[in-house]
Amino acid sequence: ALFSQFGHVVDIVALKTMKMRGQAFVIFKELGSSTNALRQLQGFPFYGKPMRIQYAKTDSDIISKMRGTFADKEKKKEKKKAKTVEQTATTANKKPGQGTPNSVNTQGNSTPNPQVPDYPPNYILFLNNLPEETNEMMLSMLFNQFPGFKEVRLVPGRHDIAFVEFENDGQAGAARDALQGFKITPSHAMKITYAKK
């Protein structure tokens, strides 16, 4: 009842595992409803504690099914599993020192997008992999839930990148961590780094 005042609630997922204790996913049919709920209920006292609300990093299964992207999700999981098994088998068969000259071990802290380096902490964030329909209001609604938010700056002629400014680099870092990989559309997971100083 608390969340339904903001729009149609499709589902609520609350897992009872120790790691997920005290957390729940409230799934709205429309993004606008979830944004309103997030704004209005942030810090709202619930059982004596203020609620901390943020967007989920990925779409729920029910939303994926509604958009027709659920099967893709399953295929990606299977491909990832097969690739991991294949890499393990290949690594097990190699002897130390074997491999091509100048080869680099890609396990560990490899980044999925090497052309986007992460610079030292900064109060300005650099966003890329944004969809064509991205606008200033959309990004402002997404980032103004975080303390210290100042403004969004779009780059003229470039729909895929933007800058978001905060009061300090700690606040920018919190927003970066929370929204890293957030899917604005099913095919566009936002990539966030600190802007180059």
C-alpha positions as a Markdown table, in Angstrom:
| # | Residue | x | y | z |
|---|---|---|---|---|
| 1 | Ala | 0.0 | 0.0 | 0.0 |
| 2 | Leu | 2.9 | 2.3 | 0.7 |
| 3 | Phe | 4.3 | 2.1 | -2.8 |
| 4 | Ser | 1.1 | 1.6 | -4.7 |
| 5 | Gln | 0.2 | 5.3 | -4.4 |
| 6 | Phe | 2.9 | 6.0 | -7.0 |
| 7 | Gly | 1.8 | 3.6 | -9.7 |
| 8 | His | 0.9 | 0.1 | -10.6 |
| 9 | Val | 3.1 | -2.3 | -8.6 |
| 10 | Val | 3.7 | -5.4 | -10.7 |
| 11 | Asp | 5.6 | -7.5 | -8.1 |
| 12 | Ile | 7.5 | -7.3 | -4.8 |
| 13 | Val | 10.5 | -9.6 | -4.3 |
| 14 | Ala | 11.8 | -10.1 | -0.8 |
| 15 | Leu | 14.3 | -12.9 | -0.3 |
| 16 | Lys | 14.8 | -14.4 | 3.1 |
| 17 | Thr | 18.5 | -15.1 | 2.8 |
| 18 | Met | 20.9 | -13.6 | 5.4 |
| 19 | Lys | 22.6 | -11.5 | 2.7 |
| 20 | Met | 19.3 | -10.0 | 1.5 |
| 21 | Arg | 17.7 | -9.5 | 4.9 |
| 22 | Gly | 16.0 | -6.1 | 5.2 |
| 23 | Gln | 15.9 | -5.6 | 1.5 |
| 24 | Ala | 13.1 | -5.9 | -1.1 |
| 25 | Phe | 12.6 | -5.2 | -4.8 |
| 26 | Val | 9.4 | -3.3 | -5.6 |
| 27 | Ile | 8.7 | -3.6 | -9.3 |
| 28 | Phe | 6.6 | -0.9 | -11.0 |
| 29 | Lys | 5.2 | -1.2 | -14.5 |
| 30 | Glu | 6.5 | 2.3 | -15.4 |
| 31 | Leu | 10.0 | 3.9 | -14.8 |
| 32 | Gly | 8.3 | 7.2 | -13.9 |
| 33 | Ser | 6.4 | 5.5 | -11.0 |
| 34 | Ser | 9.6 | 4.1 | -9.6 |
| 35 | Thr | 11.2 | 7.5 | -9.8 |
| 36 | Asn | 8.4 | 9.2 | -8.0 |
| 37 | Ala | 8.4 | 6.5 | -5.3 |
| 38 | Leu | 12.2 | 6.8 | -4.9 |
| 39 | Arg | 12.0 | 10.6 | -4.5 |
| 40 | Gln | 9.0 | 10.7 | -2.1 |
| 41 | Leu | 9.9 | 7.7 | 0.1 |
| 42 | Gln | 13.7 | 8.2 | 0.4 |
| 43 | Gly | 14.4 | 8.3 | 4.1 |
| 44 | Phe | 10.8 | 7.5 | 5.0 |
| 45 | Pro | 10.7 | 5.8 | 8.4 |
| 46 | Phe | 9.7 | 2.1 | 8.1 |
| 47 | Tyr | 9.7 | 0.0 | 11.2 |
| 48 | Gly | 11.7 | 2.7 | 13.0 |
| 49 | Lys | 14.4 | 2.9 | 10.3 |
| 50 | Pro | 14.7 | 5.3 | 7.4 |
| 51 | Met | 14.3 | 3.6 | 4.0 |
| 52 | Arg | 17.2 | 3.8 | 1.6 |
| 53 | Ile | 15.9 | 3.4 | -1.9 |
| 54 | Gln | 17.8 | 3.0 | -5.2 |
| 55 | Tyr | 17.2 | 1.7 | -8.6 |
| 56 | Ala | 17.9 | -2.0 | -9.2 |
| 57 | Lys | 21.0 | -2.5 | -11.4 |
| 58 | Thr | 19.2 | -4.8 | -13.8 |
| 59 | Asp | 15.6 | -5.3 | -15.0 |
| 60 | Ser | 13.6 | -7.9 | -13.0 |
| 61 | Asp | 12.6 | -11.1 | -14.7 |
| 62 | Ile | 9.0 | -10.0 | -14.9 |
| 63 | Ile | 9.9 | -6.7 | -16.7 |
| 64 | Ser | 12.3 | -8.7 | -19.0 |
| 65 | Lys | 9.4 | -11.0 | -19.9 |
| 66 | Met | 7.1 | -8.1 | -20.6 |
| 67 | Arg | 9.7 | -6.5 | -22.9 |
| 68 | Gly | 10.5 | -9.8 | -24.6 |
| 69 | Thr | 14.2 | -9.7 | -23.5 |
| 70 | Phe | 14.0 | -12.5 | -20.9 |
| 71 | Ala | 15.1 | -15.3 | -23.3 |
| 72 | Asp | 18.2 | -13.2 | -24.2 |
| 73 | Lys | 19.0 | -13.1 | -20.5 |
| 74 | Glu | 18.9 | -16.8 | -20.2 |
| 75 | Lys | 21.1 | -17.3 | -23.3 |
| 76 | Lys | 23.6 | -14.9 | -21.9 |
| 77 | Lys | 23.8 | -16.8 | -18.6 |
| 78 | Glu | 24.3 | -20.1 | -20.6 |
| 79 | Lys | 27.0 | -18.5 | -22.8 |
| 80 | Lys | 28.8 | -17.1 | -19.8 |
| 81 | Lys | 28.7 | -20.5 | -18.0 |
| 82 | Ala | 30.0 | -22.3 | -21.2 |
| 83 | Lys | 32.8 | -19.7 | -21.6 |
| 84 | Thr | 33.9 | -20.0 | -18.0 |
| 85 | Val | 34.1 | -23.8 | -18.3 |
| 86 | Glu | 36.0 | -23.5 | -21.6 |
| 87 | Gln | 38.5 | -21.0 | -20.1 |
| 88 | Thr | 39.0 | -23.2 | -17.0 |
| 89 | Ala | 39.7 | -26.2 | -19.3 |
| 90 | Thr | 42.1 | -24.2 | -21.5 |
| 91 | Thr | 44.0 | -22.8 | -18.5 |
| 92 | Ala | 44.3 | -26.2 | -16.9 |
| 93 | Asn | 45.9 | -27.6 | -20.1 |
| 94 | Lys | 48.5 | -24.9 | -20.4 |
| 95 | Lys | 51.9 | -25.2 | -18.7 |
| 96 | Pro | 53.5 | -22.3 | -16.9 |
| 97 | Gly | 55.3 | -20.0 | -19.3 |
| 98 | Gln | 53.3 | -21.3 | -22.3 |
| 99 | Gly | 51.3 | -18.9 | -24.5 |
| 100 | Thr | 51.9 | -16.3 | -27.1 |
| 101 | Pro | 54.7 | -13.7 | -26.6 |
| 102 | Asn | 53.4 | -10.6 | -24.8 |
| 103 | Ser | 50.2 | -12.4 | -23.7 |
| 104 | Val | 48.5 | -10.9 | -20.7 |
| 105 | Asn | 46.6 | -12.8 | -18.1 |
| 106 | Thr | 43.0 | -11.5 | -18.5 |
| 107 | Gln | 41.7 | -13.0 | -15.3 |
| 108 | Gly | 41.4 | -10.9 | -12.2 |
| 109 | Asn | 40.7 | -7.2 | -12.4 |
| 110 | Ser | 40.1 | -6.8 | -16.1 |
| 111 | Thr | 37.6 | -4.2 | -17.3 |
| 112 | Pro | 35.0 | -5.1 | -19.8 |
| 113 | Asn | 35.5 | -1.9 | -21.7 |
| 114 | Pro | 39.3 | -1.1 | -21.9 |
| 115 | Gln | 38.7 | 2.2 | -23.9 |
| 116 | Val | 37.1 | 3.8 | -20.9 |
| 117 | Pro | 39.8 | 4.1 | -18.2 |
| 118 | Asp | 38.9 | 5.0 | -14.7 |
| 119 | Tyr | 40.6 | 8.1 | -13.6 |
| 120 | Pro | 41.3 | 9.2 | -10.0 |
| 121 | Pro | 38.2 | 10.3 | -7.9 |
| 122 | Asn | 36.6 | 13.5 | -9.2 |
| 123 | Tyr | 33.4 | 15.4 | -8.3 |
| 124 | Ile | 32.4 | 15.1 | -12.0 |
| 125 | Leu | 31.3 | 11.8 | -13.5 |
| 126 | Phe | 31.6 | 10.8 | -17.1 |
| 127 | Leu | 28.8 | 8.7 | -18.5 |
| 128 | Asn | 28.9 | 6.8 | -21.8 |
| 129 | Asn | 26.9 | 4.1 | -23.7 |
| 130 | Leu | 23.8 | 6.2 | -23.4 |
| 131 | Pro | 20.9 | 5.6 | -25.7 |
| 132 | Glu | 19.9 | 8.0 | -28.4 |
| 133 | Glu | 16.8 | 9.2 | -26.6 |
| 134 | Thr | 18.8 | 10.3 | -23.5 |
| 135 | Asn | 17.9 | 13.8 | -22.4 |
| 136 | Glu | 19.0 | 16.1 | -19.5 |
| 137 | Met | 15.7 | 15.6 | -17.5 |
| 138 | Met | 16.0 | 11.8 | -17.7 |
| 139 | Leu | 19.6 | 11.8 | -16.3 |
| 140 | Ser | 18.7 | 14.5 | -13.7 |
| 141 | Met | 15.9 | 12.3 | -12.4 |
| 142 | Leu | 18.3 | 9.4 | -12.1 |
| 143 | Phe | 21.1 | 11.2 | -10.3 |
| 144 | Asn | 19.2 | 13.7 | -8.2 |
| 145 | Gln | 18.4 | 11.0 | -5.7 |
| 146 | Phe | 22.0 | 11.2 | -4.5 |
| 147 | Pro | 23.2 | 13.8 | -2.0 |
| 148 | Gly | 25.4 | 16.6 | -3.5 |
| 149 | Phe | 23.9 | 16.4 | -7.0 |
| 150 | Lys | 24.5 | 19.7 | -8.9 |
| 151 | Glu | 23.8 | 19.3 | -12.6 |
| 152 | Val | 23.9 | 17.2 | -15.8 |
| 153 | Arg | 25.7 | 18.4 | -18.8 |
| 154 | Leu | 25.1 | 16.9 | -22.2 |
| 155 | Val | 27.6 | 17.1 | -25.0 |
| 156 | Pro | 26.2 | 18.9 | -28.1 |
| 157 | Gly | 26.2 | 16.5 | -31.1 |
| 158 | Arg | 26.9 | 13.4 | -29.0 |
| 159 | His | 23.8 | 11.5 | -27.6 |
| 160 | Asp | 26.0 | 8.7 | -26.1 |
| 161 | Ile | 27.9 | 10.7 | -23.5 |
| 162 | Ala | 27.3 | 13.1 | -20.6 |
| 163 | Phe | 28.8 | 14.6 | -17.5 |
| 164 | Val | 27.2 | 14.7 | -14.0 |
| 165 | Glu | 28.5 | 17.1 | -11.4 |
| 166 | Phe | 28.4 | 16.7 | -7.6 |
| 167 | Glu | 29.6 | 18.8 | -4.7 |
| 168 | Asn | 32.5 | 16.5 | -3.9 |
| 169 | Asp | 34.2 | 13.3 | -5.2 |
| 170 | Gly | 32.8 | 11.2 | -2.3 |
| 171 | Gln | 29.2 | 12.0 | -3.3 |
| 172 | Ala | 30.1 | 11.4 | -7.0 |
| 173 | Gly | 31.6 | 8.0 | -6.1 |
| 174 | Ala | 28.5 | 6.9 | -4.2 |
| 175 | Ala | 26.3 | 7.7 | -7.3 |
| 176 | Arg | 28.9 | 6.0 | -9.6 |
| 177 | Asp | 28.8 | 2.8 | -7.5 |
| 178 | Ala | 25.1 | 2.7 | -7.2 |
| 179 | Leu | 24.3 | 3.3 | -10.9 |
| 180 | Gln | 27.2 | 1.5 | -12.6 |
| 181 | Gly | 25.7 | -0.6 | -15.3 |
| 182 | Phe | 22.2 | 0.8 | -14.9 |
| 183 | Lys | 20.1 | -0.1 | -17.9 |
| 184 | Ile | 18.4 | 3.0 | -19.3 |
| 185 | Thr | 17.0 | 0.8 | -22.1 |
| 186 | Pro | 17.3 | -3.0 | -22.3 |
| 187 | Ser | 20.3 | -2.7 | -24.7 |
| 188 | His | 22.2 | 0.2 | -23.1 |
| 189 | Ala | 23.9 | -0.4 | -19.7 |
| 190 | Met | 25.3 | 2.9 | -18.6 |
| 191 | Lys | 29.1 | 3.0 | -18.0 |
| 192 | Ile | 30.2 | 5.6 | -15.4 |
| 193 | Thr | 33.8 | 6.7 | -14.7 |
| 194 | Tyr | 35.3 | 9.7 | -13.0 |
| 195 | Ala | 35.9 | 12.5 | -15.5 |
| 196 | Lys | 39.5 | 13.2 | -16.4 |
| 197 | Lys | 40.9 | 16.1 | -14.3 |
